[in-house]
Amino acid sequence: MRLEPKALGIEEILRRPASLPSFYRVRRPHRVETPVDAALLTAQALGPQLSGVQPGQRIAIAVGSRGISQIAVVVQCCVRLLKEIGAEPFIVPAMGSHGGATAEGQTAILAGLGIREDTVGAPILATMDTVDLVEVAPGLHAHLDAAAAAADGILLVNRIKGHTSFDGPIESGLAKMTAIGLGKQRGAEQLHQRGPAQISDRIRTVARAVISRSPVIGGLGLVEGPTHELHRVAFLHPEEIGEAAEVALLEEAKALEPRIPIVDIDVLIVDAIGKDKSGTGMDTNVVGRRMIRGTAEPLTPRVTNIVALGLTPASGGNAIGIGLADFVPATVVDQIDLVSTYANALTAGLQGVQRAQIPIVLATDRDAVMAALLTASLSDTGTARIVRIRDTLTLDDLMVSEALLAECIQAGFEIDTEIDGSSMGFTDDGAITRW
């Protein structure tokens, strides 16, 4: 899609005089984490739990689609430990409808995470076929990936973290992977189509049904630190998945999750959104929006306008979450794969509809940012409270306008450099200057 402001009749609006604040790049140096030995943590957590696995048994390792810290190393270690006792491990994508709801798409997502047969030492068996295990409630069935259902054992590997659509004792983690990830498109659609209300309870109900009727041997719950480095690896036995042990891991993970240190923001600029950054492209808890009709928004931060400047390559054109933004440049629309985006949105039901809607499209990055600034109900744009982030996973390195500098310093950030506010970091053709 190619748009010219003049052709749209809005050139004068976007070019009208506006005072621009000075910008600063700020960092939070004290939260830089030393990377852990992911293989060692995995071996310590999983190794002692494999006594029940017998030589020759086929073990399915369920892996999701998020950009989890050192996920390929963790999976590779799982494969090695299983092979050492003579088992025959293989990988199954446990990601619901992601990857355009196709086996090929899900295999490609795993490859993008560094999980291929040649890198982890085990074959990838991808299918969208499921086994209907049981009807747990009227119209709600427990589905299980057909390849996993045929295995002698199933090992879950997933990050524990807060969800972007709902709050509850169980959010993103091992129970959700069991009920939705391994449920593939059919299972995910059934759980999502009833909306976010009580979804945590439905996930637990379906997960219990799957675990009681399948050879789940346990799961590795991965908890990340404030800079999204792997923090620890915990093994949960089947009976602990979806129960108090997972609830405790979620509480720990939430306490470590990073946030933008600003409560009120006039314009939030997000350089890149994508499925590798959040299931909703942008983490709703970071940007302060869920965009689900009838569902309360997060209390903070309060953001007037959001600009999304691009999709990550790893998103594969899936632009779910673009509807969380108010303005985008035309280059974003060029990157969208509507099939992948709509497959994700329709499977998610009410949770996906608004998040897949394309916001106002402007010709350039500069036009999108200026439109957001000029519609933020500001009497003086020179005092605008503007935050720019790379993505919603990277929150210890920010660009902020002068009005926010004191708040950032109070939150522990240090000034890295001052940026020329007169240009706000744009090139002559309207593209934003990269980091």
N, C-alpha and C positions, 0 to 999 in steps of 0.2 A: 504494500500500500504506500503510495507516494502522495504526500499532501503538501500544498503550498499555502501558507497563511493568506496570501493575496487572493488565491482562488476561492478560499473559504470565506472571504470577506471579513476577516478578523485581524488583519495585519495591524490596523491602527490600534486595536484594543491591546494586542500583545506588545506593541512597540511604544505604548504611551509611557511618559516619564515615570520612573519609580526610583525612590532612594533605596540603594542596596547596602546592607550592613557589611562590616568587615567580618571575615571568617578566620577561624583558627582550627588547626588540626590538634587534637588532644588525645593523649594516650593514658592508659591506666597501667603503669609498668609493674606495680607490685602484684598484679594478678597473672603475670606470665608464669606458666606452669612448666615444670620439667617433664617431658614425655616419659610415661611409665613403660615398663617392659611388658607389652601386651601378651606376648607368648607365655611369659612366666606367670602372670596373673591368671591366664586362662588355664594353664597346666595345674596350678595350685587349686583352682576352683573345681575343675572338671575331673582331673586325674583320679582322685580318691572315690569318685562317684560311679566309676565304670565297671565295678566288680561284677555286676549282673549281666554285662554284655558278653556274649559268647563268640568264639571264633566262627567266622562264616556268616554271621548275621548281617543283614543289610540294614544300615542305619541311615535314615533320612535326616539331614541337617537343614532345618528351616531357616532361611535367611530373608530379610526384608529389603526394602528399597531406599532406605535413608542414607544420608552421608554420615554414617556412624564412625567415630574415631577408630582407626586401625582395624576396621571390620575384616578386611582381607587377612590380616595377621591372625586375628582371633579364629576365623574359620579354618585357616590353614593349620593352626594348632589343634583344633578339634579333629580334623581329618587325620593328622599324624597320630594323635593319641588313640583314636579308634583303630587305625591300621596296626599299631603296635600290639594290640591284643588280638589281631587277626580278623577284625570286623571289616565289612565292606561298605564304607560310607559313600554317600552321594548327596548332592545339593538339590534342594527344591526351593524355588522362589515362593516365599510366603508373603505376598504383597497384594492380596485382594484383586482389584481391577487395574492396578497400575500397569504401565507399559502398553496402554491401549487395549487392555484386557485380552492380550494375545500371549501365547507361550513365547513367541519370538521376541516380542517387545520386553517381556520380563527377563528373558535371558540376556538381552542387550543391556538392560539396567544393571544386572549383576556384573556384567563385563565392565561397565563403566565404573563400578565400585572396586574393580580389581579382582573380582571373583570369577575366574574361568578355570577350566579343568587343568590347564597348564600352570596356573599360578597357585592353586590350592591343593592340587593333587587328587581331585575327585570329580567325577562326571556331573554335569548339570542335567537333571531330568525335569524339564518344564512341561507342564500341561495345564490347561484350564478345566479339565475334567475333574469332577468331584464325586465322592461317595456320599449319598444322603444317609447319615447315620441314624437320625431320629428326629421326630417333631417334638420340640421342647415346649411349644406353646402354639395355639392356633395360628397356622400360617408361618411359623418360625421354625426352620429346620436347622440342624447342626450339619454343616457340610464339611468335608475333609478332602484336601488334595488327593487325587487318585493314586499318584505315585507314592505319597507318604503313607496312605492307607495300606498299601501293599508291602510296606517295609516291616522289618522285625522290630524296629524301634524308631522313635522320632526324638530328635534333640532340637530344642528351640534356641535360637540365638537372636536377641533383640535388645535394643536400648530401652531403658525405663525413663520416661519423662512425662511432663504435663502435656495434655492433649490440647489441640487448637480449637476444638468445637464444644467441649463440655468439661465440667468439673465433676469429680467423683473420687471414691476411694481407689478405683482402678481406672487408669487412663491409658496412655500408650505404654506397651510393654509386652510381657509374655502371654497374658490372658487375651489381650487384643489380637496378638499374632495368631493364637490358637483359634479364636472365633472368627476373625475377619481375614487375616493374612492367609491362613491355610484354607479358609472357606472359599477363596478365589472370588470371582465376580459374583457368583450366585450367593455365597454366604455374606459377602460384603454388602450387596444390594439389600438383602433381607434385613440386616441389622440397621443399615442407614435409612432405609425408606420410612421407618417409623419415627424419624426425627431424633434430635439429641436428648430429648427428655427421657430419663431413666435408661439411657443407652449403656451406662456403666453397669447397671444391674443385668441388662440383657447380655452384655459381653461375658459377665461372670457365669451366667446361666448356660450359655452356649459352650463356653470354654470347659465347664465342668462336664457337660455332656460328651464333648469330644474326648476329653482326657479319660473318662470312664469307659469309653468304647474304642479306644485306640492305644497303640503301644508307645505312648509318650513316656520317655525315660527321665525327663526333666528339662530344665531350661537354664541358659546362662543369661542373667540380667546384667546389662552393661550400664554403668552409671558414669556420666561425664562430668567434668569439673567446669568452672566458670568460663574457661576459654575453649571448651569442647574437646579437651584432651581426655582420653580414657582415665577415669578416676579409680574405679574398681570393678571387679568381675565377681558376681555372686551366683552360686548354683542353687536353684530351687527345685526341690523334689516335686513330682506331679501334684501331690496333694497340697503343696504350698502355692502353686500358681493361682493367681486371682484371690488369694487369701492374705492373711496378716503379714506374711513375709514380703509379698510383693507390695502391699500397701506401705510398709516401712521403707522399701527401696524407693517408691515414688516420692515419699516425703523427703527423703535424703536428696533425691535428684532435684526436686523443686527448690530446695534450699540453696542449691548450687547453681541454678540456672541464671544466666546473666540477663540484665535488663538495661534499657536506656535510662540513665540517671536523671531524666527530666520528666516532670509530671505534665506540664502544659507545653505543647508544641504547635506552632502555626503551620509549618510545612515540614514534612518528613520526606526526604529523598532517599529512595532505596535503589542502589545501583543495579542489583540483580535479584530476581526471584527465581525459585525453581524447586522441584521436588527433592533435590538433594539438600536443600536448605531447610525445608519444612514440608510436611504433608499438605499444607495449604499455600505453598510457594513462599509466603511470608508467615512467620510465626505470629499468630493472632495475639498471643500474650505479650509480644514485643511491640506490635504496632497499635494495640488497643482496639482492635476491631475483629469481630467474628463474622458479621454479615450473614446471619441466619435469622430469617423472619421469626419473630416471636421469642427470640433468645436475647437475654441481657448481654450487653457488651462488657468487656473488662473495665474495671473502674479507672485504671491508669495503664498507660499514659493517655491523656486526652489530646488527640491529634485532629486539627481542623482539616488539612488536606494532605494526601499522600501522592507522591510521584514515583512510579516504577519505571526505571530506565532500560531494563533488559532482562532476558531470560538466560539462565545458566546453560552452558552446553549440555551438562548432564541431565537437564530436564527433558531432553529429547522433544522439545516443542510443546510439552504439557504445560500450559499456562494457567492451571488452576491457581486461584489466588489473585489473578490479575484484577478481579472485581473488588478486591480490597483497596485498590488504588482509585484515585479520582482522575488522574491525568497520566498519559503515557505518550512518548514520541512514536512516530510512525514506524521506526525501526523495530520496536517491540512487536507490533502486529505482524511484521514480516516474518518473525521467528515462530509464530504460533502454529502448531499442528492441531487443527480443530478436532480431528478424530480422537486423538489422544486426550485432549482437554475435555471434550464432551463425554467420552467414555468414563472418565474419572468423575466428572460432575454429575452425570445421570445416575451412576452407581451410588454416589454419596447422597442422592435424594435431596431433601430440603437443605442439607448442609452444603451442597455443591452448586446450587442454582445461581445465587448472587455472586459467588466467588468466581464463576466462569464468565461473567458478563464483562464485555470490553468497555472500559471507561472512555472518557473524552480523549480523542486522539489528536495530537498536534504534530506539526511538521518536524520539529527538532527538540532536542533535550532542553535547549534554552526556552523554547516556547512553552513546553510542558511545565517547567519550573516557574516561569513568569506567570502563567495562567493560575497556578496554584497560589502564588504569592498575591496576585491581584484579586483573587476571590476569597481571601482569608479574613475578610472584614476587619482590615487594619486601617487605622487612621494615619499611621506613619509606617510605611514599609521598611524604613531604615532601622526600626527597632524590632523587626520581625524575629521570632524565635524559630530558627531553622536548624534542623539536624540532618546531616547526611551520613548514611551508613553504607558499607559495602553490601551487606545482606543481613538477615536477622540472626545469623550465627556469629557474626563478627562484630562485637559490641565494645571492645576495649580500645578501638582505634576509630575515632569519630572526627567529623568536621562539623563545627557548630558556629552559629552567628555570635556576634559580640554580646548580645543580650543574655546568652546562656553560659558565658565563660565562668562567671562566679559560681554558678550551681555545679558546673563540672569540676571545678577545683575543689569545692567543698566535698564532692563525692569521691575525691581521691585521684582525679585525673591531673595530668601535667600538660602544660602547653608545649607542643612539639614545634609548631611554626605558625606564623601568621600568613594568611592567604589573601591575595589582592581582592578586596570586596568589590571593586569597581567592575571587575569582569566576572566575578563569581566562578571563575574557573572554566570559562567557555571559549572555544575556538571561534574563529571568524565565521565558520559555517554553522555555528549553533550547537556543536557537539560538546558535551561536558568533558572537562579535562579529567583524565583518569588519575587514580591514586599514585 
